[in-house]
Amino acid sequence: MSTPHISRSRSAGFTTNPAFRALLTASSDATGADLDALFDEIKDLDLLVVLDAAGEPSALAVYRRISAFAVEIEYLAVAPHVRHQGVATALARRIQENEAAMVIARTDDDAIGFYRAAGFQISDSPSDPRWPDRRRYLCVLPHLPLLRHPVTDDGPVEWIQGEPAPAPVVVHPPSASWSQDFAALAERIGTALGSRALAIEHLGSTSVPGLPAKPVIDVVLSVADPGSEADYVDALIAAGFVFRLRESGWYGHRLFVAGPGEQAANIHIFAIGSPETARMRLFRDWLSTHGTDREAYARIKLASAALINESGGGMGLVMDYNRDKEPFIRELYQRILRNDSSED
């Protein structure tokens, strides 16, 4: 099939169109009065439609803006006679082109193969109340310009309980227990937040097999809006985590840490579709599959920790350690994003 002709529209123009109604039913399971109600729900959302040679709708995508960086596909459907011809992928790419944003979708096992093949990053997600028995996934299509030109994290920091004191920067050999430590943290966070924890992921150095690291488990928790602290702060504190800082200018970042005496952990909180989460995933996956870069990064980590501890009399700041690694990380990101297969 040639490149489909995709048009912007509004759902009101298709309220009585049988082909459009069939597509919306296929993507929502709604029929009858529920389908009529759904038309009312989506009347103000953005809509892309593919028309066939007879002028009938053969595919649709309904989506909405959810943040400065992301849009979410609410409904996506392709008629049987044009499936497996790249139409759905073309719709997702057109949304990204129109909005210059990360594209989010939530789906189940029926569609996860499509989103994976289309270049979306896939994470487990809580079940949807509409389909409580289905396994659900959060899918994110990175928008490379946002990843190549990220918001920097050198803006104002609001420390909740005072700035950290210098401490030894110790890089440990890789440990098989780190994945188990993450699993325990993920279960604890998921129990505390339920469906508000839209994705819980193991990122950072301890998530890369074979990479030496500070024995601190980095967890990225995706929520609907980090600024809505009432949705998660008290629940995480009740689960034993400590609220450490806010960086509202850096993708709304919040940081919690594990409590005293526990396995050290950082819980980074971002909104779904945050470019920073996508960058961290690409970095993890690249190092997991590129041994030369992994070994080079390990050497830099070990040398930096040794130098900082030596110059500080055995005590240093993690921010100084991170600053020493920054040139290597910046150059590696440039190479990763040049080679990313999700680029058009």
C-alpha positions, 0 to 999 in steps of 0.5 A, a space after each residue: 500500500 502507498 503512504 495513506 492519506 491522513 486527515 485531521 478531523 473531529 469526531 462529530 462529523 462521523 457520529 452516524 458513519 457505520 465504518 467509523 463507528 465500527 472502528 471506534 468499537 474495535 478500539 474501545 469495545 463500546 457499542 450502542 448507548 456506550 458508543 454514543 456516550 464515547 462520541 461525546 467524550 472524544 468530541 474535543 480530542 484530536 482525531 486523525 482519519 484515513 479514508 479509503 478509495 470510496 471515501 470511507 474511514 479505514 483507520 483512526 487515531 484519537 489522541 490528546 495532549 497530556 504534558 508539554 512533552 507528550 501526547 497520548 493515543 486514546 483509541 487507535 484502530 485499522 479496518 481489516 482490509 488495510 491491516 498489516 500495511 503500515 497504516 497504524 505506524 503511519 498514524 503514530 508517526 503523524 501524531 508525533 510529527 504534528 505534535 513534536 512530542 513523545 507519543 504514549 499508548 496504553 494497551 494489552 497483549 492483543 496490540 503489544 506486538 504492534 507497538 513493539 515493532 513500531 519502535 515504542 518502549 514497552 513497560 508493564 503497567 497496572 490493569 485498567 478498570 475497564 478490563 481488569 483481567 487483562 495484562 496492561 502495558 505503557 508504550 512510549 514512542 520517543 521523539 528524538 529531538 527532545 532526547 537530543 536536546 534535553 532539559 538540563 538538571 542544573 536548575 534550582 533544587 529544593 532539598 526537603 531535608 537538607 543537602 547531603 553531607 560528603 560520604 565515601 563514593 564506593 563503586 562495587 563489582 556487579 552483583 546479581 542481587 541488584 535485580 532482586 533488590 529492584 524487584 522488592 522495591 517495585 513490589 513495595 512501591 506498587 503496593 503503596 500506590 496501586 494504579 497510580 504507579 503507571 510504570 516502575 523501572 530499573 534504570 541506572 548502573 545497577 540495571 546493567 548486567 556486568 557493570 560496576 556501580 555504587 550499590 544504590 538501586 535507581 528506580 524510575 516511577 512514572 506517574 500521571 503528574 509529579 506536581 500532584 504530590 497528593 497522589 503519591 507523597 504520603 503513600 510513599 512516606 507511609 511505605 517507609 521511603 524518604 522524600 529527598 528533593 524537588 527539581 520542578 524545572 527538570 521534567 518535574 522530577 521528585 526524588 525519594 530514597 530508601 529509609 535508614 538501614 535499608 538497601 540504598 535506593 533512589 526513586 526518581 519520579 517523572 511523568 509518563 512520556 518524560 524524555 528523561 526516562 526514555 533517555 535512561 532506557 536507551 542508555 541502559 539498553 545500549 550498555 547492556 549490549 555494547 561491551 566495549 562501551 560498558 567496559 570504558 564506562 566502568 573504568 571511568 567510574 572506578 577512576 572517578 571514585 578513587 580520585 574524589 575519595 583521595 582528594 576529599 580525604 576519603 569523603 566526596 560528593 556524589 554530584 562531583 562523581 557524576 560531574 566527572 562522568 558527564 563528558 563520557 555520558 554526553 558523547 555516548 548519548 550522541 552516538 546512541 541517538 545517531 543510531 537509534 532505530 526508531 528514527 525515521 
